[in-house]
Amino acid sequence: MDLQDRLTAVRHRIQEACRHSGRSPEELRIIAITKYTTLEVTEMILQLGVSHIGESRWQDARDKWQALHATGAWHFIGHLQTNKVKDVVGKFAYIHSLDRLSLAEEIERKAAALQTAVHCFIQVNVSGEQTKQGLPPESLFTFAEQIAGMEHIRIAGLMTMAPHEADPEATRPVFRRLRELRDDLNALNILKYEVGGLSMGMSNDFEVAVEEGATWLRLGSVLFGRPEGNKGIRPVGVTSGGAADAVSRGL
Ligand SMILES: *Cc1c(COP(=O)(O)O)cnc(C)c1O
């Protein structure tokens, strides 16, 4: 399957999940997570009409961003160290990993200096896994109060990562909880504006996330293959006989 076919298959699966849950596909955006793929393939996915691109490290994103940023909207999805905020603000329209006050303060400072606003998702560690970033759910409302007055941060919604489960159905309570937290945040009117976004659902579990109200899907391997080349999918953009082939042959 080429990239176009994979994208068509993904869109079809999203439509089916929408149909099951009485949602409209219009409410959903795909963010193509290009962290494991090349500049050429990133350009291809933009040409295929996916206009949101996500990257998790500036070092990996830089060449792609420099060549292509005029074309799409760029999302920073990875853990963000405070000293790296300067690389991200002004380049990425969205940050999905806002999870602490010191980070919010630095984003606010850098955005104010550039006279720009950054759309941020508050990352919540719903599952409570030690390896996952994000605020504990019980800290969300206090955190929202602390950042509510920051004029250069616009909260677009909440973001979470579900544990990797063999059965995607097992992720459902995590996604449901994030939706409930967003609804509670709105009911309490802490931010004084309606927060609509739910950034949740990855290659392994996006249909469940759609059924639970996701508005932004962060999709990498289902579109581009995996860097290890396992599951029989060769990473798109890696020519045959290259290093990835050697890896998949176990050499
Ligand atoms: C890599 C990454 C994704 C995409 O993961 P896939 O399972 O390949 O779709 C989504 N969100 C975050 C935060 C990531 O780091």
PDBQT file of the ligand as one rigid body, heavy atoms in Angstrom, charges set to zero:
ROOT
HETATM    1  C1  LIG A 301       4.838   9.375  18.175  1.00  0.00    +0.000 C 
HETATM    2  C2  LIG A 301       3.636   9.978  18.787  1.00  0.00    +0.000 A 
HETATM    3  C3  LIG A 301       2.364   9.777  18.215  1.00  0.00    +0.000 A 
HETATM    4  C4  LIG A 301       2.121   8.892  17.006  1.00  0.00    +0.000 C 
HETATM    5  O1  LIG A 301       2.259   7.553  17.364  1.00  0.00    +0.000 OA
HETATM    6  P1  LIG A 301       1.755   6.356  16.422  1.00  0.00    +0.000 P 
HETATM    7  O2  LIG A 301       1.456   5.261  17.369  1.00  0.00    +0.000 OA
HETATM    8  O3  LIG A 301       2.890   6.054  15.513  1.00  0.00    +0.000 OA
HETATM    9  O4  LIG A 301       0.555   6.829  15.697  1.00  0.00    +0.000 OA
HETATM   10  C5  LIG A 301       1.295  10.424  18.812  1.00  0.00    +0.000 A 
HETATM   11  N1  LIG A 301       1.442  11.197  19.913  1.00  0.00    +0.000 NA
HETATM   12  C6  LIG A 301       2.635  11.397  20.480  1.00  0.00    +0.000 A 
HETATM   13  C7  LIG A 301       2.716  12.263  21.691  1.00  0.00    +0.000 C 
HETATM   14  C8  LIG A 301       3.769  10.787  19.948  1.00  0.00    +0.000 A 
HETATM   15  O5  LIG A 301       4.957  10.992  20.529  1.00  0.00    +0.000 OA
ENDROOT
TORSDOF 0
